Amino acid sequence: MKGMALGAKFGKFFGISEDQFDEDEDYQYEEQQASQVDTNKKVVSLDGKRRTMSEKKIALFEPRVYSDVKAIATRLLSDQAAVVNFQRMDEQQSKRIVDFLTGTIFAINGEIQRVGDQIFLCTPAGFVVEGNVTSEFTDSDFN
């Protein structure tokens, strides 16, 4: 009874009589059929992923000025490897570029390796270099 009294008070407040509540009880509802879910799913070929892996490229660079390092770094940031030949640069400029590339490689979890006299291989994460053609370089290598 207490609940009915409360409902009547709300009905009176909103201007609804008790007779209008009873009309809802006589209404018959029709069951609606569940709509069919579209079962067409997109099929993706695994060959697409294989093609992407096989299309990885290695770019060759022979920088002549320090500003050429931007193109090398951009290539590394786009997940491509780079071979950099410093034979056409003076020693100070090549050292600055190696320092810059070392920072870039560190940021992308890649590797930089010496593969020859004044030639470096820079690889982003995910590249595997096999073989023992690399040697560690020190500051004395540039003097």
Chimera marker file (.cmm) of the C-alpha trace (Angstrom):
<marker_set name="trace">
<marker id="1" x="0.000" y="0.000" z="0.000" r="1" g="1" b="0" radius="0.5"/>
<marker id="2" x="2.766" y="2.333" z="0.842" r="1" g="1" b="0" radius="0.5"/>
<marker id="3" x="4.209" y="1.844" z="-2.673" r="1" g="1" b="0" radius="0.5"/>
<marker id="4" x="0.855" y="2.474" z="-4.273" r="1" g="1" b="0" radius="0.5"/>
<marker id="5" x="0.399" y="5.653" z="-2.336" r="1" g="1" b="0" radius="0.5"/>
<marker id="6" x="3.781" y="6.868" z="-3.496" r="1" g="1" b="0" radius="0.5"/>
<marker id="7" x="2.940" y="6.010" z="-7.115" r="1" g="1" b="0" radius="0.5"/>
<marker id="8" x="-0.359" y="7.827" z="-6.830" r="1" g="1" b="0" radius="0.5"/>
<marker id="9" x="1.431" y="10.889" z="-5.473" r="1" g="1" b="0" radius="0.5"/>
<marker id="10" x="3.831" y="10.904" z="-8.421" r="1" g="1" b="0" radius="0.5"/>
<marker id="11" x="0.968" y="10.376" z="-10.827" r="1" g="1" b="0" radius="0.5"/>
<marker id="12" x="-0.947" y="13.240" z="-9.301" r="1" g="1" b="0" radius="0.5"/>
<marker id="13" x="2.162" y="15.455" z="-9.418" r="1" g="1" b="0" radius="0.5"/>
<marker id="14" x="2.673" y="14.751" z="-13.138" r="1" g="1" b="0" radius="0.5"/>
<marker id="15" x="-1.041" y="14.902" z="-13.931" r="1" g="1" b="0" radius="0.5"/>
<marker id="16" x="-1.515" y="11.185" z="-14.639" r="1" g="1" b="0" radius="0.5"/>
<marker id="17" x="-4.551" y="9.373" z="-13.296" r="1" g="1" b="0" radius="0.5"/>
<marker id="18" x="-4.505" y="5.788" z="-12.017" r="1" g="1" b="0" radius="0.5"/>
<marker id="19" x="-6.721" y="4.703" z="-14.922" r="1" g="1" b="0" radius="0.5"/>
<marker id="20" x="-3.946" y="5.496" z="-17.374" r="1" g="1" b="0" radius="0.5"/>
<marker id="21" x="-1.621" y="3.082" z="-15.543" r="1" g="1" b="0" radius="0.5"/>
<marker id="22" x="-4.113" y="0.225" z="-15.968" r="1" g="1" b="0" radius="0.5"/>
<marker id="23" x="-4.238" y="0.698" z="-19.739" r="1" g="1" b="0" radius="0.5"/>
<marker id="24" x="-0.640" y="-0.481" z="-20.037" r="1" g="1" b="0" radius="0.5"/>
<marker id="25" x="-1.474" y="-3.836" z="-18.441" r="1" g="1" b="0" radius="0.5"/>
<marker id="26" x="-3.957" y="-4.773" z="-21.203" r="1" g="1" b="0" radius="0.5"/>
<marker id="27" x="-1.508" y="-4.044" z="-24.009" r="1" g="1" b="0" radius="0.5"/>
<marker id="28" x="-0.136" y="-7.104" z="-25.783" r="1" g="1" b="0" radius="0.5"/>
<marker id="29" x="3.430" y="-6.936" z="-27.018" r="1" g="1" b="0" radius="0.5"/>
<marker id="30" x="4.551" y="-8.538" z="-30.240" r="1" g="1" b="0" radius="0.5"/>
<marker id="31" x="7.819" y="-10.367" z="-30.178" r="1" g="1" b="0" radius="0.5"/>
<marker id="32" x="10.294" y="-8.971" z="-32.628" r="1" g="1" b="0" radius="0.5"/>
<marker id="33" x="12.562" y="-11.288" z="-34.512" r="1" g="1" b="0" radius="0.5"/>
<marker id="34" x="16.208" y="-10.816" z="-33.793" r="1" g="1" b="0" radius="0.5"/>
<marker id="35" x="17.954" y="-9.153" z="-36.682" r="1" g="1" b="0" radius="0.5"/>
<marker id="36" x="20.543" y="-11.255" z="-38.374" r="1" g="1" b="0" radius="0.5"/>
<marker id="37" x="24.104" y="-10.222" z="-37.783" r="1" g="1" b="0" radius="0.5"/>
<marker id="38" x="26.208" y="-9.778" z="-40.883" r="1" g="1" b="0" radius="0.5"/>
<marker id="39" x="28.572" y="-12.718" z="-40.799" r="1" g="1" b="0" radius="0.5"/>
<marker id="40" x="30.624" y="-11.576" z="-43.765" r="1" g="1" b="0" radius="0.5"/>
<marker id="41" x="34.073" y="-11.000" z="-42.376" r="1" g="1" b="0" radius="0.5"/>
<marker id="42" x="37.012" y="-9.512" z="-44.170" r="1" g="1" b="0" radius="0.5"/>
<marker id="43" x="39.621" y="-12.090" z="-45.104" r="1" g="1" b="0" radius="0.5"/>
<marker id="44" x="43.199" y="-10.868" z="-45.062" r="1" g="1" b="0" radius="0.5"/>
<marker id="45" x="45.903" y="-12.766" z="-46.880" r="1" g="1" b="0" radius="0.5"/>
<marker id="46" x="49.035" y="-13.634" z="-44.977" r="1" g="1" b="0" radius="0.5"/>
<marker id="47" x="50.977" y="-13.207" z="-48.209" r="1" g="1" b="0" radius="0.5"/>
<marker id="48" x="50.567" y="-9.446" z="-47.811" r="1" g="1" b="0" radius="0.5"/>
<marker id="49" x="52.667" y="-9.560" z="-44.653" r="1" g="1" b="0" radius="0.5"/>
<marker id="50" x="55.283" y="-11.709" z="-46.380" r="1" g="1" b="0" radius="0.5"/>
<marker id="51" x="55.514" y="-9.259" z="-49.262" r="1" g="1" b="0" radius="0.5"/>
<marker id="52" x="56.059" y="-6.402" z="-46.835" r="1" g="1" b="0" radius="0.5"/>
<marker id="53" x="58.889" y="-8.256" z="-45.135" r="1" g="1" b="0" radius="0.5"/>
<marker id="54" x="60.547" y="-9.052" z="-48.462" r="1" g="1" b="0" radius="0.5"/>
<marker id="55" x="60.263" y="-5.430" z="-49.610" r="1" g="1" b="0" radius="0.5"/>
<marker id="56" x="62.489" y="-4.050" z="-46.878" r="1" g="1" b="0" radius="0.5"/>
<marker id="57" x="65.257" y="-2.097" z="-48.496" r="1" g="1" b="0" radius="0.5"/>
<marker id="58" x="68.778" y="-1.033" z="-47.695" r="1" g="1" b="0" radius="0.5"/>
<marker id="59" x="69.688" y="2.449" z="-48.882" r="1" g="1" b="0" radius="0.5"/>
<marker id="60" x="73.238" y="3.471" z="-49.785" r="1" g="1" b="0" radius="0.5"/>
<marker id="61" x="74.483" y="6.922" z="-48.784" r="1" g="1" b="0" radius="0.5"/>
<marker id="62" x="77.667" y="8.867" z="-49.495" r="1" g="1" b="0" radius="0.5"/>
<marker id="63" x="77.184" y="12.058" z="-47.507" r="1" g="1" b="0" radius="0.5"/>
<marker id="64" x="79.257" y="15.071" z="-48.501" r="1" g="1" b="0" radius="0.5"/>
<marker id="65" x="77.994" y="17.620" z="-45.971" r="1" g="1" b="0" radius="0.5"/>
<marker id="66" x="76.619" y="17.327" z="-42.448" r="1" g="1" b="0" radius="0.5"/>
<marker id="67" x="73.077" y="18.213" z="-43.535" r="1" g="1" b="0" radius="0.5"/>
<marker id="68" x="72.911" y="14.936" z="-45.509" r="1" g="1" b="0" radius="0.5"/>
<marker id="69" x="72.411" y="13.149" z="-42.185" r="1" g="1" b="0" radius="0.5"/>
<marker id="70" x="68.749" y="14.173" z="-42.186" r="1" g="1" b="0" radius="0.5"/>
<marker id="71" x="67.986" y="11.941" z="-45.192" r="1" g="1" b="0" radius="0.5"/>
<marker id="72" x="69.780" y="9.014" z="-43.547" r="1" g="1" b="0" radius="0.5"/>
<marker id="73" x="67.915" y="9.467" z="-40.256" r="1" g="1" b="0" radius="0.5"/>
<marker id="74" x="64.581" y="9.760" z="-42.085" r="1" g="1" b="0" radius="0.5"/>
<marker id="75" x="65.271" y="6.457" z="-43.829" r="1" g="1" b="0" radius="0.5"/>
<marker id="76" x="66.075" y="4.783" z="-40.499" r="1" g="1" b="0" radius="0.5"/>
<marker id="77" x="62.946" y="6.192" z="-38.874" r="1" g="1" b="0" radius="0.5"/>
<marker id="78" x="60.891" y="4.696" z="-41.716" r="1" g="1" b="0" radius="0.5"/>
<marker id="79" x="62.220" y="1.246" z="-40.697" r="1" g="1" b="0" radius="0.5"/>
<marker id="80" x="64.773" y="0.871" z="-43.485" r="1" g="1" b="0" radius="0.5"/>
<marker id="81" x="68.469" y="0.080" z="-43.181" r="1" g="1" b="0" radius="0.5"/>
<marker id="82" x="71.252" y="2.299" z="-44.491" r="1" g="1" b="0" radius="0.5"/>
<marker id="83" x="74.854" y="1.753" z="-45.537" r="1" g="1" b="0" radius="0.5"/>
<marker id="84" x="76.834" y="4.956" z="-45.100" r="1" g="1" b="0" radius="0.5"/>
<marker id="85" x="80.150" y="5.485" z="-46.905" r="1" g="1" b="0" radius="0.5"/>
<marker id="86" x="82.239" y="8.359" z="-45.501" r="1" g="1" b="0" radius="0.5"/>
<marker id="87" x="85.100" y="8.207" z="-48.027" r="1" g="1" b="0" radius="0.5"/>
<marker id="88" x="84.054" y="11.524" z="-49.622" r="1" g="1" b="0" radius="0.5"/>
<marker id="89" x="83.887" y="13.449" z="-46.320" r="1" g="1" b="0" radius="0.5"/>
<marker id="90" x="86.456" y="14.930" z="-44.037" r="1" g="1" b="0" radius="0.5"/>
<marker id="91" x="87.055" y="13.206" z="-40.739" r="1" g="1" b="0" radius="0.5"/>
<marker id="92" x="85.403" y="15.780" z="-38.448" r="1" g="1" b="0" radius="0.5"/>
<marker id="93" x="82.163" y="15.876" z="-40.430" r="1" g="1" b="0" radius="0.5"/>
<marker id="94" x="81.977" y="12.081" z="-40.627" r="1" g="1" b="0" radius="0.5"/>
<marker id="95" x="82.478" y="11.833" z="-36.862" r="1" g="1" b="0" radius="0.5"/>
<marker id="96" x="79.606" y="14.278" z="-36.277" r="1" g="1" b="0" radius="0.5"/>
<marker id="97" x="77.343" y="12.251" z="-38.569" r="1" g="1" b="0" radius="0.5"/>
<marker id="98" x="78.243" y="8.994" z="-36.798" r="1" g="1" b="0" radius="0.5"/>
<marker id="99" x="77.394" y="10.655" z="-33.469" r="1" g="1" b="0" radius="0.5"/>
<marker id="100" x="74.041" y="11.819" z="-34.837" r="1" g="1" b="0" radius="0.5"/>
<marker id="101" x="73.240" y="8.409" z="-36.323" r="1" g="1" b="0" radius="0.5"/>
<marker id="102" x="74.219" y="6.676" z="-33.084" r="1" g="1" b="0" radius="0.5"/>
<marker id="103" x="71.604" y="8.755" z="-31.269" r="1" g="1" b="0" radius="0.5"/>
<marker id="104" x="69.000" y="8.004" z="-33.930" r="1" g="1" b="0" radius="0.5"/>
<marker id="105" x="69.775" y="4.285" z="-33.782" r="1" g="1" b="0" radius="0.5"/>
<marker id="106" x="69.547" y="4.315" z="-29.990" r="1" g="1" b="0" radius="0.5"/>
<marker id="107" x="66.119" y="5.963" z="-30.152" r="1" g="1" b="0" radius="0.5"/>
<marker id="108" x="64.713" y="3.245" z="-32.436" r="1" g="1" b="0" radius="0.5"/>
<marker id="109" x="66.483" y="0.303" z="-30.712" r="1" g="1" b="0" radius="0.5"/>
<marker id="110" x="68.579" y="-0.385" z="-33.789" r="1" g="1" b="0" radius="0.5"/>
<marker id="111" x="72.262" y="-1.110" z="-34.338" r="1" g="1" b="0" radius="0.5"/>
<marker id="112" x="75.194" y="0.595" z="-36.010" r="1" g="1" b="0" radius="0.5"/>
<marker id="113" x="78.153" y="-1.486" z="-37.166" r="1" g="1" b="0" radius="0.5"/>
<marker id="114" x="81.360" y="-0.815" z="-39.023" r="1" g="1" b="0" radius="0.5"/>
<marker id="115" x="81.554" y="-3.013" z="-42.099" r="1" g="1" b="0" radius="0.5"/>
<marker id="116" x="84.619" y="-1.519" z="-43.740" r="1" g="1" b="0" radius="0.5"/>
<marker id="117" x="87.048" y="1.363" z="-43.710" r="1" g="1" b="0" radius="0.5"/>
<marker id="118" x="84.786" y="4.423" z="-43.281" r="1" g="1" b="0" radius="0.5"/>
<marker id="119" x="81.656" y="2.363" z="-44.092" r="1" g="1" b="0" radius="0.5"/>
<marker id="120" x="78.885" y="1.804" z="-41.544" r="1" g="1" b="0" radius="0.5"/>
<marker id="121" x="75.708" y="-0.265" z="-41.571" r="1" g="1" b="0" radius="0.5"/>
<marker id="122" x="72.782" y="1.259" z="-39.677" r="1" g="1" b="0" radius="0.5"/>
<marker id="123" x="69.798" y="-0.996" z="-39.043" r="1" g="1" b="0" radius="0.5"/>
<marker id="124" x="66.526" y="-0.350" z="-37.222" r="1" g="1" b="0" radius="0.5"/>
<marker id="125" x="65.081" y="-2.896" z="-34.797" r="1" g="1" b="0" radius="0.5"/>
<marker id="126" x="64.046" y="-6.146" z="-36.456" r="1" g="1" b="0" radius="0.5"/>
<marker id="127" x="66.951" y="-6.440" z="-38.895" r="1" g="1" b="0" radius="0.5"/>
<marker id="128" x="69.284" y="-9.377" z="-38.440" r="1" g="1" b="0" radius="0.5"/>
<marker id="129" x="72.864" y="-9.038" z="-39.638" r="1" g="1" b="0" radius="0.5"/>
<marker id="130" x="74.699" y="-12.329" z="-39.949" r="1" g="1" b="0" radius="0.5"/>
<marker id="131" x="78.404" y="-12.807" z="-40.341" r="1" g="1" b="0" radius="0.5"/>
<marker id="132" x="81.497" y="-11.440" z="-38.696" r="1" g="1" b="0" radius="0.5"/>
<marker id="133" x="82.518" y="-8.528" z="-40.909" r="1" g="1" b="0" radius="0.5"/>
<marker id="134" x="82.008" y="-5.906" z="-38.241" r="1" g="1" b="0" radius="0.5"/>
<marker id="135" x="84.471" y="-4.442" z="-35.838" r="1" g="1" b="0" radius="0.5"/>
<marker id="136" x="83.990" y="-2.093" z="-32.941" r="1" g="1" b="0" radius="0.5"/>
<marker id="137" x="85.044" y="1.469" z="-33.501" r="1" g="1" b="0" radius="0.5"/>
<marker id="138" x="86.562" y="3.926" z="-31.063" r="1" g="1" b="0" radius="0.5"/>
<marker id="139" x="87.510" y="7.574" z="-31.147" r="1" g="1" b="0" radius="0.5"/>
<marker id="140" x="91.029" y="6.607" z="-32.220" r="1" g="1" b="0" radius="0.5"/>
<marker id="141" x="89.594" y="5.179" z="-35.454" r="1" g="1" b="0" radius="0.5"/>
<marker id="142" x="88.817" y="8.716" z="-36.592" r="1" g="1" b="0" radius="0.5"/>
<marker id="143" x="92.274" y="10.142" z="-35.795" r="1" g="1" b="0" radius="0.5"/>
<link id1="1" id2="2" r="1" g="1" b="0" radius="0.2"/>
<link id1="2" id2="3" r="1" g="1" b="0" radius="0.2"/>
<link id1="3" id2="4" r="1" g="1" b="0" radius="0.2"/>
<link id1="4" id2="5" r="1" g="1" b="0" radius="0.2"/>
<link id1="5" id2="6" r="1" g="1" b="0" radius="0.2"/>
<link id1="6" id2="7" r="1" g="1" b="0" radius="0.2"/>
<link id1="7" id2="8" r="1" g="1" b="0" radius="0.2"/>
<link id1="8" id2="9" r="1" g="1" b="0" radius="0.2"/>
<link id1="9" id2="10" r="1" g="1" b="0" radius="0.2"/>
<link id1="10" id2="11" r="1" g="1" b="0" radius="0.2"/>
<link id1="11" id2="12" r="1" g="1" b="0" radius="0.2"/>
<link id1="12" id2="13" r="1" g="1" b="0" radius="0.2"/>
<link id1="13" id2="14" r="1" g="1" b="0" radius="0.2"/>
<link id1="14" id2="15" r="1" g="1" b="0" radius="0.2"/>
<link id1="15" id2="16" r="1" g="1" b="0" radius="0.2"/>
<link id1="16" id2="17" r="1" g="1" b="0" radius="0.2"/>
<link id1="17" id2="18" r="1" g="1" b="0" radius="0.2"/>
<link id1="18" id2="19" r="1" g="1" b="0" radius="0.2"/>
<link id1="19" id2="20" r="1" g="1" b="0" radius="0.2"/>
<link id1="20" id2="21" r="1" g="1" b="0" radius="0.2"/>
<link id1="21" id2="22" r="1" g="1" b="0" radius="0.2"/>
<link id1="22" id2="23" r="1" g="1" b="0" radius="0.2"/>
<link id1="23" id2="24" r="1" g="1" b="0" radius="0.2"/>
<link id1="24" id2="25" r="1" g="1" b="0" radius="0.2"/>
<link id1="25" id2="26" r="1" g="1" b="0" radius="0.2"/>
<link id1="26" id2="27" r="1" g="1" b="0" radius="0.2"/>
<link id1="27" id2="28" r="1" g="1" b="0" radius="0.2"/>
<link id1="28" id2="29" r="1" g="1" b="0" radius="0.2"/>
<link id1="29" id2="30" r="1" g="1" b="0" radius="0.2"/>
<link id1="30" id2="31" r="1" g="1" b="0" radius="0.2"/>
<link id1="31" id2="32" r="1" g="1" b="0" radius="0.2"/>
<link id1="32" id2="33" r="1" g="1" b="0" radius="0.2"/>
<link id1="33" id2="34" r="1" g="1" b="0" radius="0.2"/>
<link id1="34" id2="35" r="1" g="1" b="0" radius="0.2"/>
<link id1="35" id2="36" r="1" g="1" b="0" radius="0.2"/>
<link id1="36" id2="37" r="1" g="1" b="0" radius="0.2"/>
<link id1="37" id2="38" r="1" g="1" b="0" radius="0.2"/>
<link id1="38" id2="39" r="1" g="1" b="0" radius="0.2"/>
<link id1="39" id2="40" r="1" g="1" b="0" radius="0.2"/>
<link id1="40" id2="41" r="1" g="1" b="0" radius="0.2"/>
<link id1="41" id2="42" r="1" g="1" b="0" radius="0.2"/>
<link id1="42" id2="43" r="1" g="1" b="0" radius="0.2"/>
<link id1="43" id2="44" r="1" g="1" b="0" radius="0.2"/>
<link id1="44" id2="45" r="1" g="1" b="0" radius="0.2"/>
<link id1="45" id2="46" r="1" g="1" b="0" radius="0.2"/>
<link id1="46" id2="47" r="1" g="1" b="0" radius="0.2"/>
<link id1="47" id2="48" r="1" g="1" b="0" radius="0.2"/>
<link id1="48" id2="49" r="1" g="1" b="0" radius="0.2"/>
<link id1="49" id2="50" r="1" g="1" b="0" radius="0.2"/>
<link id1="50" id2="51" r="1" g="1" b="0" radius="0.2"/>
<link id1="51" id2="52" r="1" g="1" b="0" radius="0.2"/>
<link id1="52" id2="53" r="1" g="1" b="0" radius="0.2"/>
<link id1="53" id2="54" r="1" g="1" b="0" radius="0.2"/>
<link id1="54" id2="55" r="1" g="1" b="0" radius="0.2"/>
<link id1="55" id2="56" r="1" g="1" b="0" radius="0.2"/>
<link id1="56" id2="57" r="1" g="1" b="0" radius="0.2"/>
<link id1="57" id2="58" r="1" g="1" b="0" radius="0.2"/>
<link id1="58" id2="59" r="1" g="1" b="0" radius="0.2"/>
<link id1="59" id2="60" r="1" g="1" b="0" radius="0.2"/>
<link id1="60" id2="61" r="1" g="1" b="0" radius="0.2"/>
<link id1="61" id2="62" r="1" g="1" b="0" radius="0.2"/>
<link id1="62" id2="63" r="1" g="1" b="0" radius="0.2"/>
<link id1="63" id2="64" r="1" g="1" b="0" radius="0.2"/>
<link id1="64" id2="65" r="1" g="1" b="0" radius="0.2"/>
<link id1="65" id2="66" r="1" g="1" b="0" radius="0.2"/>
<link id1="66" id2="67" r="1" g="1" b="0" radius="0.2"/>
<link id1="67" id2="68" r="1" g="1" b="0" radius="0.2"/>
<link id1="68" id2="69" r="1" g="1" b="0" radius="0.2"/>
<link id1="69" id2="70" r="1" g="1" b="0" radius="0.2"/>
<link id1="70" id2="71" r="1" g="1" b="0" radius="0.2"/>
<link id1="71" id2="72" r="1" g="1" b="0" radius="0.2"/>
<link id1="72" id2="73" r="1" g="1" b="0" radius="0.2"/>
<link id1="73" id2="74" r="1" g="1" b="0" radius="0.2"/>
<link id1="74" id2="75" r="1" g="1" b="0" radius="0.2"/>
<link id1="75" id2="76" r="1" g="1" b="0" radius="0.2"/>
<link id1="76" id2="77" r="1" g="1" b="0" radius="0.2"/>
<link id1="77" id2="78" r="1" g="1" b="0" radius="0.2"/>
<link id1="78" id2="79" r="1" g="1" b="0" radius="0.2"/>
<link id1="79" id2="80" r="1" g="1" b="0" radius="0.2"/>
<link id1="80" id2="81" r="1" g="1" b="0" radius="0.2"/>
<link id1="81" id2="82" r="1" g="1" b="0" radius="0.2"/>
<link id1="82" id2="83" r="1" g="1" b="0" radius="0.2"/>
<link id1="83" id2="84" r="1" g="1" b="0" radius="0.2"/>
<link id1="84" id2="85" r="1" g="1" b="0" radius="0.2"/>
<link id1="85" id2="86" r="1" g="1" b="0" radius="0.2"/>
<link id1="86" id2="87" r="1" g="1" b="0" radius="0.2"/>
<link id1="87" id2="88" r="1" g="1" b="0" radius="0.2"/>
<link id1="88" id2="89" r="1" g="1" b="0" radius="0.2"/>
<link id1="89" id2="90" r="1" g="1" b="0" radius="0.2"/>
<link id1="90" id2="91" r="1" g="1" b="0" radius="0.2"/>
<link id1="91" id2="92" r="1" g="1" b="0" radius="0.2"/>
<link id1="92" id2="93" r="1" g="1" b="0" radius="0.2"/>
<link id1="93" id2="94" r="1" g="1" b="0" radius="0.2"/>
<link id1="94" id2="95" r="1" g="1" b="0" radius="0.2"/>
<link id1="95" id2="96" r="1" g="1" b="0" radius="0.2"/>
<link id1="96" id2="97" r="1" g="1" b="0" radius="0.2"/>
<link id1="97" id2="98" r="1" g="1" b="0" radius="0.2"/>
<link id1="98" id2="99" r="1" g="1" b="0" radius="0.2"/>
<link id1="99" id2="100" r="1" g="1" b="0" radius="0.2"/>
<link id1="100" id2="101" r="1" g="1" b="0" radius="0.2"/>
<link id1="101" id2="102" r="1" g="1" b="0" radius="0.2"/>
<link id1="102" id2="103" r="1" g="1" b="0" radius="0.2"/>
<link id1="103" id2="104" r="1" g="1" b="0" radius="0.2"/>
<link id1="104" id2="105" r="1" g="1" b="0" radius="0.2"/>
<link id1="105" id2="106" r="1" g="1" b="0" radius="0.2"/>
<link id1="106" id2="107" r="1" g="1" b="0" radius="0.2"/>
<link id1="107" id2="108" r="1" g="1" b="0" radius="0.2"/>
<link id1="108" id2="109" r="1" g="1" b="0" radius="0.2"/>
<link id1="109" id2="110" r="1" g="1" b="0" radius="0.2"/>
<link id1="110" id2="111" r="1" g="1" b="0" radius="0.2"/>
<link id1="111" id2="112" r="1" g="1" b="0" radius="0.2"/>
<link id1="112" id2="113" r="1" g="1" b="0" radius="0.2"/>
<link id1="113" id2="114" r="1" g="1" b="0" radius="0.2"/>
<link id1="114" id2="115" r="1" g="1" b="0" radius="0.2"/>
<link id1="115" id2="116" r="1" g="1" b="0" radius="0.2"/>
<link id1="116" id2="117" r="1" g="1" b="0" radius="0.2"/>
<link id1="117" id2="118" r="1" g="1" b="0" radius="0.2"/>
<link id1="118" id2="119" r="1" g="1" b="0" radius="0.2"/>
<link id1="119" id2="120" r="1" g="1" b="0" radius="0.2"/>
<link id1="120" id2="121" r="1" g="1" b="0" radius="0.2"/>
<link id1="121" id2="122" r="1" g="1" b="0" radius="0.2"/>
<link id1="122" id2="123" r="1" g="1" b="0" radius="0.2"/>
<link id1="123" id2="124" r="1" g="1" b="0" radius="0.2"/>
<link id1="124" id2="125" r="1" g="1" b="0" radius="0.2"/>
<link id1="125" id2="126" r="1" g="1" b="0" radius="0.2"/>
<link id1="126" id2="127" r="1" g="1" b="0" radius="0.2"/>
<link id1="127" id2="128" r="1" g="1" b="0" radius="0.2"/>
<link id1="128" id2="129" r="1" g="1" b="0" radius="0.2"/>
<link id1="129" id2="130" r="1" g="1" b="0" radius="0.2"/>
<link id1="130" id2="131" r="1" g="1" b="0" radius="0.2"/>
<link id1="131" id2="132" r="1" g="1" b="0" radius="0.2"/>
<link id1="132" id2="133" r="1" g="1" b="0" radius="0.2"/>
<link id1="133" id2="134" r="1" g="1" b="0" radius="0.2"/>
<link id1="134" id2="135" r="1" g="1" b="0" radius="0.2"/>
<link id1="135" id2="136" r="1" g="1" b="0" radius="0.2"/>
<link id1="136" id2="137" r="1" g="1" b="0" radius="0.2"/>
<link id1="137" id2="138" r="1" g="1" b="0" radius="0.2"/>
<link id1="138" id2="139" r="1" g="1" b="0" radius="0.2"/>
<link id1="139" id2="140" r="1" g="1" b="0" radius="0.2"/>
<link id1="140" id2="141" r="1" g="1" b="0" radius="0.2"/>
<link id1="141" id2="142" r="1" g="1" b="0" radius="0.2"/>
<link id1="142" id2="143" r="1" g="1" b="0" radius="0.2"/>
</marker_set>
